[in-house]
Amino acid sequence: MIRAVDVLSGVLSGAAPEPARRVVASRALLAVEELVFPLHEELVLAENADAAAREATDEQWADDAAVRRWVTETLAEHAFSYNELHEVWEDDPDHVEPQGDHPV
């Protein structure tokens, strides 16, 4: 996951969110989200990652710190959405219910 964030930082930092960079951002963000949100369907994760990359602004990719804030805020927003749909019980990882906190 740290490597994916480093890739995002390196590729996006100081760059305008042009189409090619948005594709890289979407794919790297998707790789992170697949690890962090294992119960979400891949299509939902892909749509979330694409939407986040599409909506990124110049300021959000202005420098390394801005890119890392963008990643953190995006994951936090997606974790909130994920929490609304899933709750994984630590003592029973196969048990899933609505509502709860995600460890992002």
C-alpha positions as CSV (number, residue, x, y, z in Angstrom):
1,M,0.0,0.0,0.0
2,I,2.8,2.4,0.8
3,R,4.4,1.7,-2.6
4,A,1.1,2.6,-4.3
5,V,0.9,5.9,-2.3
6,D,4.5,6.6,-3.3
7,V,3.6,5.9,-7.0
8,L,0.7,8.3,-6.7
9,S,2.9,10.9,-5.0
10,G,5.7,10.6,-7.6
11,V,3.4,10.6,-10.7
12,L,0.9,13.2,-9.6
13,S,2.9,15.6,-7.5
14,G,3.1,19.0,-9.2
15,A,1.1,17.8,-12.2
16,A,-2.1,19.0,-13.6
17,P,-4.8,16.3,-13.4
18,E,-4.7,15.5,-17.1
19,P,-6.3,12.3,-18.5
20,A,-3.2,10.1,-18.5
21,R,-2.4,11.0,-14.8
22,R,-6.1,10.4,-13.9
23,V,-5.8,6.9,-15.3
24,V,-2.6,6.2,-13.2
25,A,-4.2,7.7,-10.1
26,S,-7.4,5.6,-10.6
27,R,-5.5,2.3,-11.0
28,A,-3.1,2.9,-8.1
29,L,-5.9,4.0,-5.9
30,L,-7.9,0.9,-6.9
31,A,-4.9,-1.3,-5.9
32,V,-4.9,0.2,-2.5
33,E,-8.7,0.0,-2.1
34,E,-8.7,-3.7,-3.1
35,L,-6.4,-4.4,-0.1
36,V,-8.2,-2.1,2.3
37,F,-11.8,-2.9,1.4
38,P,-11.9,-6.6,0.7
39,L,-15.6,-7.0,1.1
40,H,-16.6,-4.4,-1.5
41,E,-17.2,-5.6,-5.1
42,E,-14.4,-4.8,-7.5
43,L,-16.7,-2.9,-9.7
44,V,-17.7,-0.6,-6.9
45,L,-14.1,0.0,-5.9
46,A,-13.2,0.7,-9.5
47,E,-16.1,3.2,-9.8
48,N,-15.0,4.9,-6.6
49,A,-11.4,5.1,-7.6
50,D,-12.3,6.5,-11.1
51,A,-14.6,9.1,-9.6
52,A,-12.0,10.3,-7.1
53,A,-9.4,10.6,-9.9
54,R,-11.9,12.4,-12.2
55,E,-12.8,14.9,-9.5
56,A,-9.2,15.7,-8.4
57,T,-8.1,19.4,-8.7
58,D,-4.8,21.0,-9.5
59,E,-4.5,22.0,-5.8
60,Q,-5.0,18.4,-4.6
61,W,-2.0,17.3,-6.7
62,A,0.2,20.4,-6.2
63,D,3.0,18.6,-4.3
64,D,3.7,15.4,-2.4
65,A,2.0,16.6,0.7
66,A,-1.1,17.6,-1.2
67,V,-1.2,14.2,-3.0
68,R,-0.9,12.4,0.3
69,R,-3.7,14.5,1.8
70,W,-5.8,13.7,-1.3
71,V,-5.2,9.9,-0.9
72,T,-5.9,10.1,2.9
73,E,-9.1,12.1,2.4
74,T,-10.3,9.8,-0.5
75,L,-9.7,6.6,1.6
76,A,-11.4,8.1,4.6
77,E,-14.4,9.1,2.5
78,H,-14.5,5.6,0.9
79,A,-14.1,4.0,4.4
80,F,-17.1,5.9,5.7
81,S,-19.1,4.6,2.7
82,Y,-17.7,1.1,3.3
83,N,-18.7,1.3,7.0
84,E,-22.3,2.0,6.1
85,L,-22.4,-1.3,4.2
86,H,-20.1,-3.7,6.2
87,E,-19.1,-4.5,9.7
88,V,-16.5,-7.2,10.2
89,W,-16.3,-8.7,13.7
90,E,-12.7,-9.2,14.8
91,D,-13.6,-12.5,16.6
92,D,-15.5,-13.8,13.5
93,P,-14.1,-12.5,10.2
94,D,-16.7,-14.3,8.2
95,H,-19.6,-12.4,10.0
96,V,-20.6,-9.2,8.2
97,E,-23.4,-6.8,9.2
98,P,-24.3,-3.2,8.2
99,Q,-22.8,-0.3,10.1
100,G,-19.4,-0.1,12.0
101,D,-15.9,1.3,11.9
102,H,-13.3,0.5,9.3
103,P,-9.6,0.6,10.5
104,V,-8.4,3.0,7.8
